[in-house]
Amino acid sequence: MKQNYTIRHGALEGVEVFLAVARHRNFRRAAADLGVTPSAVSQAVRALEARLGAALFVRTTRSVGLTEAGQRFLDRAGPGFEEIVAAGEAARDIGQRPTGLLRLSVPRAVVPLILEPVIASFCQAYPEVELEIAASDEMVDLATGGFDAGIRLGQFIATDMVAVRLTPSFRFVVVGSPDYLERHGRPERIEDLRQHACLRLRRSNGAIAPWTFVDGNEVIEAMVSGPLIAHDYPTLLGAAMRGIGLAQIPRPVAEGPIAQGKLVPVLDAIAATTPGVFLYHTGKRQILPKLRAFIDHLKSGI
């Protein structure tokens, strides 16, 4: 059963006026400082005194002084009100220019490919932004995790997210080391993978990802087996380079070892294509300047 709660209204009403009168010890000068009439200042102070149940000022025709209650209220309310004003200015700062902590959830494989080339230049260009990169292949909830944005392959991003493309689409390639292929031969068809050690990826939801291929317009998912299951592509890449088995890896992740001759692509004719890498955020509110600056900087550096 729902309980009835009363929302407290007006806890800060009249406090700024009180502080102005206490500072100037004069109602007219306080009114001029606040840009209102002396009558409005007097009414605000009377309303505050009525709400508190105590007189805050001693008024004479020549001077205005604080009562004991007024002095106690000034001692406590003054610093507190200054903190509220400072908090408002800090929040306004974050909403108007790139500043504050920017937290990103990013797969490990993306860090060297996309982020490392631009981290230094971004930090130099925006010294008031603290950049925190949580490198993990876990799919996290941005809101509950306290992240401003995440970076993931397009097919893993929820439809209610706002996605910003960072890379073109690319293929998933099956690769093996020259030594492994010399010992076990090159697979020519999907069926040949049954005779090979296939290194597999466990997704963040606990499921082992099938290997995906495309034959014409048909998408084929192959359940493979092998000696190693990893939770990220860099681990699979390293294992494939050491000749443990074949791995299906995003082409950009494997590009360097392929160019160096450390890995050889196989089954290229039926390699599947992924939409690419995207930065995503909730988009439920206006993008803060710190995130907008990072997106623009990232896209310009790719």
Disulfide bonds with the S-S distance in Angstrom:
none
